[in-house]
Amino acid sequence: MQVAGIRRVPMATSVEALPNAAHGAMAASPAGLLLGRRDGKRYATMPGERNYYSASHGLVLVAGLVLGAVLGPAARLAAGSAATLLAALPGGPDVAARSDVVFELVAEDIVGDVAGTQRVFSVFNRGLQGPTRRVALGDVVEVRVTNNRPSGLTLHHHGIHQVGTPYNDGASMVTQAPVAPGGSMAYRFVAEPAGTHWYHGHAGTDYGDGLRGLFVVEDPDDPYAAYPDDVAVMVADVYATQTTYEYVLKFNYNPLNKEVGYDAQAKPSVGTLLNGLADFRAAAPRQAVRARLLCGAADRQYVASFADGRPMVVVAVQGAYVKPVAATKLRLRPGERYDVIVDFSRDAEGAEVVLGFRELEHGEKPYNGTISGPVARSSRGRGGGTNQGRTVSFNRVNATFVVAPARPDAPPMVAAPAAGTDHQWGDEDLDLLFPAKFRLDTRFNPSPPARAADVTLPAAITAAYPTTSKDDQPKNYFAPPEADYAQSRHTFWTLSNTSYADASTPLYVSKGRYGVERDAHYGTNVVDVPLGAVVDIVVVNNGLGSAPVQHPLHLHGYRFWVVDHGPLPYPENDAAAPRYNLDDPPYVDTFPVDTGFYAVLRFVADNPGMWHFHCHYLIHMVNGLSLVLNVGEDAQPEPPRAWWDGQTYGGYACGAAADVAASPGSNTNS
């Protein structure tokens, strides 16, 4: 078994130092690309400080690197190219030549009101939530984005795998540079897989201020298509007095300060919105109805439950159909989605049925009492939190369903067993726990490969919060002592002792060879993954350096099977290891790993691209809880000209800069 390591490459500091000849199976263009400041030098920070890249921070494209047209062999593709994989999809091979559906999104900053307080929001199409989009599986979708904001913008479609178009995944400085103020970009992709998804900004903390919306891909073979009256609801948090970025900055440098610290009394006032509204109402026929519930929060999680305690039958989790189970409460963390069937057949016409969303702090437990058992043992004495389970509800928002007459031929309610209680997890109810307790319906989804993983990637989650020593000097007690940021006043999160640093050149262009940070503990983590490999990401959350936290970890470009999940310690040897669930494990793209637990996330690396893996709490992601998987580098397709032209700044376009750089006598290092 190969254990994947982190590849750190010295960063080139001039265009001349960049690769200008073919390397491996990839042919380089006549010139390299450097994304830096106006003077062509790398945009950098002092040791221990963190970058928040956007176009407004001075990023410019001063030269272009056109990726080589030679595509290497793809392990499981008949013709060995991304085009072959596209041809197997409902959208066909001509994704670059046609669009079945075209959407327009205009991003701008507006002044909005939350609980009587006015502040600036970043929004799409002037709503506190972008418009809900519905498309059919296999549609070629074109999303035209115009950025009228004063800072850079990227757009990520969470849940869409971007097969054949990985450059349009929208992860800032991973798959693209931000679209500059006043600029525009067209994202074209195949709508796949089916399910309840969403779109949001992916540059820094921007989606926390409103850049988000629902994106539903409808399945022509949906086994629950008989329930057509579905209502899609996104629950999201919003700071009432400051932007998400302002809060992150204040918290990062003063996490223990009572005025801006991380406790219930000191937290800034937070509101909760449903589809961008404080009062959400929808009609529900007097029959069984499908509802799609999604959490688009930046810093909170929610417990959803009906006021009268009626069950919700879960039929799909993050787009994958599961064996139906009835739950009276569902816990939603950022990025998580549930499709549920709810029975309104016994309600009188005109009745108002309330579905409440109770907001929780992201490290809090939804019950009273102290954690006991393996959770407490795993972090006590290791620098972890106190493991005190507190019920901290900041507010509650309701969705009201007004019962209307039933439709003809209304389908019966889906039969499902009750969730019940799982004693393995102490006093938590199953329906409040993790999606690990839902079983995949393998009639509609693939089972995981039974063979052992080809690549195992360890991912230990730790935190480093700044404190002050007796001589009033900054000290980060949970940072590796040799790390530069051990003396920083900044907050850091790490995967396996490395806090992720944004690249200064999009990784899809550089492949991690230049424009990256290479400090041992503050670096641009890029992991090379062979195309077709079976990969196990082994996540361990032992609580080091933080209070108990559930980290909703999201992988771009894939779903993964959660083949194992349990309390620490992680069974490292085969004899002690539990039997992996290779029959019907959860099949998701976002999975929460709680303090004191581990998870084994398995996927087949059959989708070439640069794929971001990160915590979906924005404050954790921007503070380093990330890495990037470089899958099948030689098979990654070259972006079209529109991709280059969409990333502009200061009059420079990627494509135009590439032309200038390739012209005789050009000097892109001045």
FENRA-V535083 format. One record per pair of residues at least 24 apart in sequence whose ideal C-beta (glycine too) atoms are under 7 Angstrom apart, sorted by sequence separation. I is the first residue (numbers start at 1). J is the second residue. D is the distance in whole Angstrom. If there is no record, write none. Layout:
i=I j=J d=D
i=I j=J d=D
This chain:
i=35 j=59 d=6
i=154 j=178 d=5
i=165 j=189 d=5
i=193 j=217 d=7
i=194 j=218 d=7
i=212 j=236 d=7
i=305 j=329 d=4
i=314 j=338 d=6
i=315 j=339 d=5
i=365 j=389 d=4
i=367 j=391 d=7
i=466 j=490 d=6
i=497 j=521 d=6
i=500 j=524 d=7
i=561 j=585 d=5
i=562 j=586 d=4
i=607 j=631 d=7
i=608 j=632 d=4
i=105 j=130 d=6
i=153 j=178 d=6
i=154 j=179 d=7
i=178 j=203 d=5
i=194 j=219 d=4
i=304 j=329 d=7
i=315 j=340 d=7
i=365 j=390 d=7
i=366 j=391 d=7
i=466 j=491 d=6
i=498 j=523 d=6
i=500 j=525 d=6
i=35 j=61 d=6
i=36 j=62 d=7
i=152 j=178 d=3
i=153 j=179 d=5
i=164 j=190 d=7
i=191 j=217 d=5
i=242 j=268 d=6
i=303 j=329 d=6
i=304 j=330 d=5
i=314 j=340 d=5
i=315 j=341 d=6
i=364 j=390 d=6
i=465 j=491 d=5
i=542 j=568 d=6
i=561 j=587 d=6
i=562 j=588 d=7
i=590 j=616 d=6
i=605 j=631 d=5
i=122 j=149 d=6
i=152 j=179 d=6
i=162 j=189 d=5
i=163 j=190 d=6
i=241 j=268 d=5
i=313 j=340 d=6
i=498 j=525 d=5
i=605 j=632 d=7
i=608 j=635 d=4
i=609 j=636 d=6
i=33 j=61 d=7
i=34 j=62 d=6
i=152 j=180 d=6
i=241 j=269 d=6
i=303 j=331 d=5
i=304 j=332 d=6
i=312 j=340 d=4
i=313 j=341 d=4
i=364 j=392 d=5
i=464 j=492 d=4
i=540 j=568 d=7
i=559 j=587 d=5
i=560 j=588 d=7
i=568 j=596 d=6
i=570 j=598 d=4
i=608 j=636 d=5
i=13 j=42 d=6
i=34 j=63 d=6
i=160 j=189 d=6
i=163 j=192 d=6
i=239 j=268 d=5
i=240 j=269 d=4
i=559 j=588 d=6
i=562 j=591 d=6
i=567 j=596 d=6
i=568 j=597 d=6
i=33 j=63 d=5
i=103 j=133 d=6
i=151 j=181 d=7
i=172 j=202 d=5
i=240 j=270 d=7
i=270 j=300 d=7
i=301 j=331 d=6
i=302 j=332 d=5
i=312 j=342 d=6
i=463 j=493 d=5
i=464 j=494 d=7
i=495 j=525 d=7
i=540 j=570 d=6
i=559 j=589 d=5
i=567 j=597 d=6
i=568 j=598 d=6
i=11 j=42 d=7
i=32 j=63 d=6
i=33 j=64 d=5
i=150 j=181 d=5
i=160 j=191 d=7
i=161 j=192 d=6
i=171 j=202 d=5
i=172 j=203 d=4
i=239 j=270 d=6
i=240 j=271 d=5
i=301 j=332 d=6
i=361 j=392 d=5
i=558 j=589 d=7
i=566 j=597 d=7
i=31 j=63 d=5
i=33 j=65 d=4
i=147 j=179 d=5
i=149 j=181 d=6
i=155 j=187 d=6
i=160 j=192 d=7
i=161 j=193 d=7
i=170 j=202 d=5
i=238 j=270 d=7
i=301 j=333 d=4
i=310 j=342 d=7
i=360 j=392 d=7
i=462 j=494 d=5
i=538 j=570 d=7
i=565 j=597 d=7
i=566 j=598 d=7
i=31 j=64 d=7
i=32 j=65 d=5
i=147 j=180 d=7
i=237 j=270 d=5
i=238 j=271 d=5
i=310 j=343 d=7
i=360 j=393 d=7
i=31 j=65 d=7
i=101 j=135 d=5
i=145 j=179 d=7
i=147 j=181 d=6
i=209 j=243 d=5
i=359 j=393 d=6
i=461 j=495 d=6
i=555 j=589 d=6
i=565 j=599 d=5
i=147 j=182 d=7
i=209 j=244 d=5
i=237 j=272 d=6
i=238 j=273 d=6
i=331 j=366 d=7
i=358 j=393 d=5
i=359 j=394 d=5
i=460 j=495 d=7
i=462 j=497 d=7
i=484 j=519 d=6
i=554 j=589 d=6
i=564 j=599 d=7
i=29 j=65 d=5
i=147 j=183 d=5
i=159 j=195 d=6
i=196 j=232 d=7
i=198 j=234 d=7
i=208 j=244 d=3
i=298 j=334 d=7
i=359 j=395 d=5
i=459 j=495 d=5
i=460 j=496 d=5
i=485 j=521 d=7
i=554 j=590 d=4
i=564 j=600 d=4
i=28 j=65 d=7
i=29 j=66 d=4
i=147 j=184 d=7
i=160 j=197 d=6
i=235 j=272 d=6
i=236 j=273 d=5
i=293 j=330 d=7
i=295 j=332 d=4
i=297 j=334 d=5
i=359 j=396 d=7
i=459 j=496 d=6
i=485 j=522 d=6
i=553 j=590 d=7
i=562 j=599 d=6
i=563 j=600 d=5
i=101 j=139 d=5
i=105 j=143 d=6
i=107 j=145 d=7
i=146 j=184 d=4
i=159 j=197 d=3
i=295 j=333 d=6
i=358 j=396 d=5
i=458 j=496 d=6
i=483 j=521 d=4
i=484 j=522 d=6
i=552 j=590 d=5
i=553 j=591 d=6
i=100 j=139 d=4
i=107 j=146 d=7
i=145 j=184 d=6
i=158 j=197 d=6
i=159 j=198 d=7
i=205 j=244 d=4
i=235 j=274 d=6
i=293 j=332 d=6
i=295 j=334 d=5
i=357 j=396 d=7
i=483 j=522 d=7
i=562 j=601 d=6
i=563 j=602 d=5
i=28 j=68 d=6
i=100 j=140 d=5
i=101 j=141 d=5
i=102 j=142 d=5
i=103 j=143 d=5
i=104 j=144 d=5
i=105 j=145 d=5
i=106 j=146 d=5
i=107 j=147 d=5
i=108 j=148 d=4
i=109 j=149 d=5
i=144 j=184 d=7
i=145 j=185 d=5
i=157 j=197 d=6
i=158 j=198 d=5
i=205 j=245 d=5
i=295 j=335 d=7
i=356 j=396 d=6
i=357 j=397 d=5
i=552 j=592 d=5
i=553 j=593 d=6
i=27 j=68 d=3
i=99 j=140 d=5
i=107 j=148 d=6
i=108 j=149 d=6
i=109 j=150 d=7
i=158 j=199 d=7
i=204 j=245 d=6
i=233 j=274 d=6
i=234 j=275 d=6
i=295 j=336 d=5
i=480 j=521 d=5
i=551 j=592 d=6
i=560 j=601 d=4
i=561 j=602 d=5
i=26 j=68 d=4
i=27 j=69 d=7
i=98 j=140 d=6
i=102 j=144 d=7
i=106 j=148 d=6
i=107 j=149 d=5
i=144 j=186 d=5
i=145 j=187 d=7
i=157 j=199 d=5
i=158 j=200 d=6
i=233 j=275 d=6
i=356 j=398 d=5
i=550 j=592 d=4
i=551 j=593 d=5
i=560 j=602 d=6
i=27 j=70 d=5
i=99 j=142 d=4
i=156 j=199 d=7
i=205 j=248 d=6
i=294 j=337 d=4
i=355 j=398 d=7
i=560 j=603 d=4
i=26 j=70 d=7
i=142 j=186 d=6
i=143 j=187 d=5
i=155 j=199 d=6
i=156 j=200 d=6
i=293 j=337 d=7
i=354 j=398 d=5
i=355 j=399 d=4
i=550 j=594 d=5
i=25 j=70 d=6
i=95 j=140 d=5
i=292 j=337 d=7
i=293 j=338 d=5
i=558 j=603 d=5
i=107 j=153 d=5
i=142 j=188 d=5
i=155 j=201 d=7
i=156 j=202 d=4
i=354 j=400 d=6
i=355 j=401 d=7
i=549 j=595 d=6
i=25 j=72 d=4
i=90 j=137 d=6
i=91 j=138 d=5
i=154 j=201 d=7
i=155 j=202 d=7
i=233 j=280 d=7
i=292 j=339 d=5
i=293 j=340 d=6
i=306 j=353 d=7
i=307 j=354 d=4
i=548 j=595 d=4
i=15 j=63 d=6
i=90 j=138 d=2
i=91 j=139 d=7
i=140 j=188 d=7
i=141 j=189 d=6
i=153 j=201 d=6
i=154 j=202 d=5
i=306 j=354 d=7
i=352 j=400 d=5
i=353 j=401 d=5
i=89 j=138 d=6
i=91 j=140 d=5
i=154 j=203 d=5
i=290 j=339 d=6
i=291 j=340 d=5
i=306 j=355 d=5
i=307 j=356 d=6
i=558 j=607 d=6
i=140 j=190 d=6
i=141 j=191 d=5
i=153 j=203 d=6
i=352 j=402 d=6
i=353 j=403 d=7
i=557 j=607 d=5
i=152 j=203 d=5
i=231 j=282 d=5
i=290 j=341 d=6
i=291 j=342 d=6
i=304 j=355 d=6
i=305 j=356 d=6
i=138 j=190 d=7
i=139 j=191 d=4
i=351 j=403 d=5
i=541 j=593 d=5
i=543 j=595 d=4
i=557 j=609 d=5
i=138 j=191 d=6
i=153 j=206 d=7
i=288 j=341 d=5
i=289 j=342 d=6
i=304 j=357 d=5
i=350 j=403 d=6
i=373 j=426 d=6
i=541 j=594 d=7
i=543 j=596 d=6
i=558 j=611 d=7
i=137 j=191 d=6
i=138 j=192 d=7
i=244 j=298 d=5
i=349 j=403 d=6
i=372 j=426 d=6
i=539 j=593 d=5
i=541 j=595 d=5
i=557 j=611 d=4
i=136 j=191 d=7
i=137 j=192 d=6
i=288 j=343 d=5
i=289 j=344 d=6
i=302 j=357 d=5
i=303 j=358 d=5
i=348 j=403 d=7
i=349 j=404 d=7
i=556 j=611 d=5
i=135 j=191 d=5
i=229 j=285 d=5
i=302 j=358 d=6
i=347 j=403 d=5
i=349 j=405 d=6
i=541 j=597 d=6
i=555 j=611 d=7
i=556 j=612 d=5
i=137 j=194 d=5
i=287 j=344 d=6
i=288 j=345 d=7
i=302 j=359 d=6
i=303 j=360 d=7
i=344 j=401 d=7
i=157 j=215 d=6
i=233 j=291 d=7
i=286 j=344 d=6
i=287 j=345 d=5
i=302 j=360 d=7
i=369 j=427 d=7
i=540 j=598 d=5
i=555 j=613 d=5
i=233 j=292 d=7
i=285 j=344 d=7
i=286 j=345 d=6
i=300 j=359 d=5
i=301 j=360 d=5
i=344 j=403 d=5
i=539 j=598 d=6
i=229 j=289 d=5
i=230 j=290 d=4
i=231 j=291 d=5
i=232 j=292 d=4
i=233 j=293 d=6
i=234 j=294 d=5
i=235 j=295 d=6
i=236 j=296 d=4
i=237 j=297 d=4
i=284 j=344 d=5
i=300 j=360 d=7
i=367 j=427 d=6
i=538 j=598 d=7
i=539 j=599 d=5
i=553 j=613 d=7
i=554 j=614 d=6
i=227 j=288 d=6
i=229 j=290 d=7
i=230 j=291 d=6
i=236 j=297 d=5
i=237 j=298 d=6
i=286 j=347 d=6
i=301 j=362 d=6
i=367 j=428 d=7
i=227 j=289 d=6
i=230 j=292 d=6
i=234 j=296 d=5
i=235 j=297 d=7
i=237 j=299 d=6
i=300 j=362 d=6
i=538 j=600 d=5
i=539 j=601 d=7
i=553 j=615 d=6
i=554 j=616 d=5
i=227 j=290 d=4
i=237 j=300 d=4
i=286 j=349 d=6
i=299 j=362 d=6
i=303 j=366 d=5
i=552 j=615 d=7
i=536 j=600 d=5
i=537 j=601 d=4
i=551 j=615 d=5
i=552 j=616 d=4
i=552 j=617 d=7
i=224 j=290 d=6
i=366 j=432 d=6
i=478 j=544 d=6
i=536 j=602 d=5
i=235 j=302 d=5
i=478 j=545 d=3
i=535 j=602 d=7
i=534 j=602 d=7
i=535 j=603 d=6
i=95 j=164 d=6
i=130 j=199 d=7
i=551 j=620 d=7
i=95 j=165 d=6
i=343 j=413 d=4
i=457 j=527 d=6
i=534 j=604 d=6
i=535 j=605 d=5
i=341 j=413 d=7
i=533 j=605 d=5
i=341 j=414 d=5
i=532 j=605 d=6
i=89 j=163 d=6
i=455 j=529 d=6
i=531 j=605 d=6
i=532 j=606 d=6
i=551 j=625 d=7
i=530 j=605 d=7
i=531 j=606 d=7
i=216 j=292 d=7
i=529 j=605 d=5
i=86 j=163 d=7
i=531 j=608 d=6
i=85 j=163 d=6
i=86 j=164 d=4
i=455 j=533 d=5
i=457 j=535 d=6
i=459 j=537 d=6
i=461 j=539 d=7
i=85 j=164 d=6
i=454 j=533 d=4
i=459 j=538 d=7
i=461 j=540 d=7
i=133 j=213 d=7
i=137 j=217 d=6
i=214 j=294 d=7
i=454 j=534 d=5
i=455 j=535 d=5
i=456 j=536 d=5
i=457 j=537 d=5
i=458 j=538 d=5
i=459 j=539 d=5
i=460 j=540 d=5
i=461 j=541 d=5
i=465 j=545 d=6
i=83 j=164 d=7
i=129 j=210 d=7
i=132 j=213 d=6
i=137 j=218 d=7
i=453 j=534 d=5
i=457 j=538 d=7
i=464 j=545 d=6
i=82 j=164 d=5
i=128 j=210 d=5
i=130 j=212 d=6
i=131 j=213 d=6
i=132 j=214 d=4
i=133 j=215 d=5
i=134 j=216 d=5
i=135 j=217 d=6
i=136 j=218 d=5
i=137 j=219 d=5
i=453 j=535 d=6
i=456 j=538 d=6
i=462 j=544 d=4
i=463 j=545 d=4
i=129 j=212 d=6
i=130 j=213 d=3
i=137 j=220 d=6
i=451 j=534 d=6
i=453 j=536 d=4
i=462 j=545 d=5
i=463 j=546 d=4
i=122 j=206 d=6
i=129 j=213 d=6
i=134 j=218 d=6
i=136 j=220 d=7
i=212 j=296 d=5
i=272 j=357 d=6
i=449 j=534 d=5
i=122 j=209 d=4
i=123 j=210 d=4
i=124 j=211 d=6
i=272 j=359 d=5
i=121 j=209 d=5
i=122 j=210 d=5
i=123 j=211 d=7
i=99 j=188 d=6
i=121 j=210 d=4
i=122 j=211 d=5
i=124 j=213 d=6
i=208 j=298 d=3
i=324 j=414 d=5
i=326 j=416 d=5
i=461 j=551 d=6
i=207 j=298 d=7
i=224 j=315 d=5
i=325 j=416 d=5
i=326 j=417 d=7
i=96 j=188 d=7
i=324 j=416 d=4
i=325 j=417 d=6
i=326 j=418 d=5
i=327 j=419 d=4
i=95 j=188 d=6
i=205 j=298 d=7
i=326 j=419 d=6
i=56 j=150 d=6
i=95 j=189 d=7
i=325 j=419 d=6
i=56 j=151 d=4
i=95 j=190 d=6
i=383 j=478 d=6
i=55 j=151 d=6
i=56 j=152 d=7
i=196 j=292 d=4
i=198 j=294 d=6
i=200 j=296 d=7
i=54 j=151 d=4
i=55 j=152 d=3
i=235 j=332 d=7
i=54 j=152 d=4
i=196 j=294 d=6
i=198 j=296 d=6
i=223 j=321 d=7
i=91 j=190 d=4
i=315 j=414 d=7
i=132 j=232 d=6
i=329 j=429 d=7
i=527 j=627 d=6
i=529 j=629 d=5
i=531 j=631 d=6
i=89 j=190 d=5
i=313 j=414 d=5
i=330 j=431 d=6
i=331 j=432 d=5
i=529 j=630 d=7
i=531 j=632 d=3
i=329 j=431 d=5
i=508 j=610 d=5
i=525 j=627 d=4
i=526 j=628 d=5
i=527 j=629 d=5
i=528 j=630 d=5
i=529 j=631 d=5
i=89 j=192 d=6
i=313 j=416 d=5
i=328 j=431 d=6
i=329 j=432 d=5
i=507 j=610 d=5
i=525 j=628 d=6
i=527 j=630 d=7
i=86 j=190 d=7
i=107 j=211 d=6
i=327 j=431 d=3
i=526 j=630 d=5
i=531 j=635 d=6
i=129 j=234 d=6
i=325 j=438 d=6
i=448 j=561 d=4
i=227 j=341 d=6
i=448 j=563 d=6
i=61 j=177 d=7
i=322 j=438 d=4
i=323 j=439 d=5
i=224 j=341 d=7
i=282 j=399 d=7
i=284 j=401 d=4
i=286 j=403 d=5
i=322 j=439 d=6
i=59 j=177 d=6
i=284 j=402 d=7
i=286 j=404 d=7
i=317 j=435 d=5
i=322 j=440 d=6
i=323 j=441 d=5
i=512 j=630 d=6
i=53 j=172 d=7
i=278 j=397 d=7
i=280 j=399 d=5
i=281 j=400 d=5
i=282 j=401 d=6
i=283 j=402 d=5
i=284 j=403 d=6
i=285 j=404 d=5
i=286 j=405 d=6
i=287 j=406 d=4
i=322 j=441 d=6
i=511 j=630 d=7
i=53 j=173 d=6
i=284 j=404 d=7
i=285 j=405 d=7
i=286 j=406 d=4
i=287 j=407 d=6
i=320 j=440 d=6
i=321 j=441 d=4
i=195 j=316 d=6
i=281 j=402 d=6
i=283 j=404 d=5
i=285 j=406 d=5
i=317 j=438 d=5
i=507 j=628 d=6
i=119 j=241 d=7
i=197 j=319 d=7
i=235 j=357 d=5
i=237 j=359 d=7
i=285 j=407 d=5
i=511 j=633 d=6
i=55 j=178 d=5
i=117 j=240 d=5
i=119 j=242 d=7
i=120 j=243 d=6
i=195 j=318 d=7
i=196 j=319 d=6
i=272 j=395 d=6
i=274 j=397 d=6
i=287 j=410 d=4
i=288 j=411 d=6
i=321 j=444 d=4
i=54 j=178 d=5
i=114 j=238 d=6
i=117 j=241 d=6
i=119 j=243 d=7
i=195 j=319 d=2
i=270 j=394 d=5
i=271 j=395 d=7
i=288 j=412 d=7
i=314 j=438 d=6
i=321 j=445 d=6
i=500 j=624 d=5
i=55 j=180 d=4
i=56 j=181 d=7
i=115 j=240 d=5
i=194 j=319 d=6
i=272 j=397 d=4
i=274 j=399 d=5
i=285 j=410 d=7
i=288 j=413 d=4
i=320 j=445 d=5
i=499 j=624 d=3
i=55 j=181 d=6
i=114 j=240 d=4
i=193 j=319 d=6
i=288 j=414 d=7
i=436 j=562 d=5
i=500 j=626 d=4
i=493 j=620 d=5
i=500 j=627 d=6
i=264 j=392 d=5
i=303 j=432 d=7
i=436 j=565 d=4
i=493 j=623 d=5
i=494 j=624 d=6
i=495 j=625 d=6
i=434 j=565 d=7
i=492 j=623 d=6
i=493 j=624 d=5
i=450 j=582 d=5
i=491 j=623 d=5
i=492 j=624 d=5
i=493 j=625 d=4
i=495 j=627 d=6
i=448 j=582 d=5
i=447 j=582 d=6
i=447 j=583 d=6
i=448 j=585 d=6
i=196 j=337 d=4
i=35 j=177 d=6
i=442 j=584 d=6
i=445 j=587 d=5
i=196 j=339 d=6
i=129 j=273 d=7
i=440 j=584 d=4
i=128 j=273 d=6
i=439 j=584 d=4
i=440 j=585 d=6
i=129 j=275 d=5
i=440 j=586 d=6
i=129 j=276 d=3
i=440 j=587 d=5
i=128 j=276 d=4
i=438 j=586 d=6
i=54 j=203 d=6
i=127 j=276 d=5
i=453 j=602 d=7
i=54 j=204 d=6
i=436 j=586 d=6
i=435 j=586 d=5
i=52 j=204 d=5
i=435 j=588 d=6
i=115 j=269 d=7
i=448 j=602 d=5
i=449 j=604 d=6
i=115 j=271 d=6
i=435 j=591 d=7
i=114 j=271 d=5
i=384 j=542 d=7
i=385 j=543 d=6
i=434 j=592 d=6
i=159 j=318 d=7
i=384 j=543 d=3
i=159 j=319 d=6
i=382 j=542 d=6
i=384 j=544 d=6
i=382 j=543 d=6
i=383 j=544 d=5
i=385 j=546 d=6
i=386 j=547 d=7
i=387 j=548 d=6
i=382 j=544 d=6
i=383 j=545 d=6
i=384 j=546 d=7
i=385 j=547 d=3
i=379 j=542 d=6
i=385 j=548 d=5
i=378 j=542 d=6
i=379 j=543 d=3
i=461 j=625 d=7
i=378 j=543 d=6
i=233 j=399 d=6
i=158 j=335 d=6
i=371 j=548 d=7
i=227 j=411 d=6
i=363 j=547 d=5
i=226 j=411 d=4
i=363 j=548 d=5
i=363 j=549 d=4
i=362 j=549 d=6
i=362 j=550 d=7
i=378 j=567 d=7
i=378 j=568 d=4
i=375 j=567 d=7
i=374 j=567 d=3
i=374 j=568 d=6
i=255 j=465 d=5
i=255 j=466 d=7
i=256 j=467 d=7
i=384 j=595 d=7
i=336 j=552 d=7
i=379 j=595 d=6
i=333 j=550 d=6
i=335 j=552 d=5
i=379 j=596 d=6
i=334 j=552 d=5
i=378 j=596 d=4
i=333 j=552 d=4
i=335 j=554 d=5
i=375 j=595 d=6
i=223 j=444 d=7
i=375 j=596 d=3
i=374 j=596 d=6
i=253 j=489 d=5
i=255 j=491 d=6
i=253 j=490 d=6
i=252 j=490 d=5
i=252 j=491 d=4
i=320 j=559 d=7
i=251 j=491 d=7
i=336 j=590 d=6
i=335 j=590 d=4
i=362 j=617 d=6
i=333 j=592 d=5
i=320 j=587 d=4
i=320 j=588 d=7
i=317 j=586 d=6
i=318 j=588 d=4
i=317 j=588 d=6
i=318 j=589 d=6
i=318 j=590 d=6
i=335 j=616 d=4
i=334 j=616 d=4
i=334 j=617 d=6
i=299 j=617 d=6
i=299 j=618 d=7
i=298 j=618 d=4
i=299 j=619 d=6
i=173 j=502 d=5
i=177 j=506 d=5
i=173 j=503 d=5
i=176 j=506 d=5
i=175 j=506 d=6
i=174 j=506 d=7
i=176 j=508 d=7
i=173 j=506 d=6
i=174 j=507 d=5
i=175 j=508 d=5
i=174 j=508 d=7
i=167 j=508 d=5
i=251 j=619 d=7
i=248 j=619 d=5
i=252 j=623 d=7
i=244 j=618 d=6
i=248 j=622 d=6
i=171 j=556 d=6
i=169 j=556 d=6
i=169 j=557 d=7
i=166 j=557 d=7
i=162 j=557 d=6
i=161 j=557 d=5
i=161 j=558 d=7
i=208 j=618 d=5
i=205 j=618 d=5
i=205 j=622 d=6
i=204 j=622 d=6
i=159 j=589 d=6
i=175 j=610 d=6
i=48 j=484 d=5
i=174 j=610 d=5
i=47 j=484 d=4
i=48 j=485 d=4
i=174 j=612 d=5
i=48 j=487 d=6
i=49 j=488 d=7
i=48 j=488 d=3
i=50 j=490 d=6
i=169 j=609 d=7
i=49 j=490 d=6
i=171 j=612 d=4
i=48 j=490 d=6
i=166 j=608 d=6
i=166 j=609 d=3
i=65 j=509 d=5
i=163 j=607 d=6
i=166 j=610 d=7
i=161 j=607 d=6
i=162 j=609 d=7
i=53 j=502 d=5
i=51 j=501 d=7
i=1 j=452 d=7
i=4 j=455 d=5
i=51 j=502 d=5
i=1 j=453 d=7
i=2 j=454 d=7
i=4 j=456 d=7
i=2 j=455 d=5
i=3 j=456 d=5
i=4 j=457 d=5
i=174 j=628 d=6
i=1 j=456 d=6
i=75 j=531 d=5
i=76 j=532 d=5
i=186 j=642 d=6
i=74 j=531 d=5
i=75 j=532 d=3
i=186 j=646 d=7
i=43 j=504 d=5
i=185 j=646 d=3
i=42 j=504 d=6
i=184 j=646 d=7
i=183 j=646 d=7
i=183 j=648 d=5
i=179 j=646 d=6
i=36 j=504 d=6
i=179 j=647 d=6
i=180 j=648 d=5
i=35 j=504 d=5
i=180 j=649 d=4
i=35 j=505 d=4
i=166 j=636 d=6
i=177 j=647 d=4
i=34 j=505 d=6
i=176 j=647 d=6
i=33 j=505 d=6
i=167 j=639 d=4
i=164 j=637 d=6
i=33 j=509 d=5
i=167 j=643 d=5
i=35 j=515 d=6
i=34 j=515 d=7
i=6 j=498 d=6
i=19 j=513 d=6
i=18 j=514 d=6
i=12 j=514 d=4
i=9 j=512 d=6
i=11 j=514 d=5
i=9 j=513 d=5
i=11 j=515 d=6
i=7 j=512 d=6
i=11 j=516 d=5
i=9 j=516 d=6
i=11 j=518 d=6
i=10 j=518 d=6
i=9 j=518 d=7
i=8 j=518 d=5
i=8 j=523 d=5
i=6 j=525 d=5
i=7 j=526 d=5
i=7 j=527 d=7
i=6 j=527 d=6
i=7 j=528 d=6
i=4 j=527 d=5
i=4 j=529 d=7
i=82 j=608 d=6
i=76 j=606 d=5
i=74 j=608 d=7
i=96 j=640 d=6
i=82 j=635 d=6
i=81 j=635 d=7
i=82 j=637 d=4
i=74 j=632 d=6
i=74 j=635 d=5
i=72 j=634 d=3
i=71 j=634 d=7
i=72 j=635 d=5
i=71 j=635 d=5
i=71 j=637 d=7
i=69 j=638 d=6
i=52 j=622 d=7
i=67 j=638 d=4
i=66 j=638 d=7
i=67 j=639 d=7
i=50 j=623 d=7
i=64 j=644 d=6
i=61 j=647 d=6
i=61 j=649 d=6
i=60 j=649 d=5
i=59 j=649 d=6
i=60 j=650 d=5
i=62 j=652 d=7
i=64 j=654 d=5
i=61 j=652 d=5
i=64 j=655 d=6
i=60 j=652 d=6
i=66 j=658 d=6
i=61 j=654 d=5
i=64 j=657 d=4
i=55 j=649 d=5
i=63 j=657 d=5
i=64 j=658 d=2
i=62 j=657 d=6
i=61 j=657 d=5
i=64 j=661 d=6
i=63 j=661 d=4
i=63 j=668 d=4
i=62 j=668 d=5
i=26 j=634 d=6
i=25 j=634 d=4
i=24 j=634 d=6
i=38 j=650 d=7
i=29 j=658 d=7
i=40 j=669 d=5
i=31 j=661 d=3
i=40 j=670 d=6
i=31 j=662 d=6
i=30 j=662 d=4
i=29 j=662 d=7
i=31 j=668 d=7
i=15 j=668 d=5
i=16 j=669 d=7
i=15 j=669 d=5
i=14 j=669 d=5
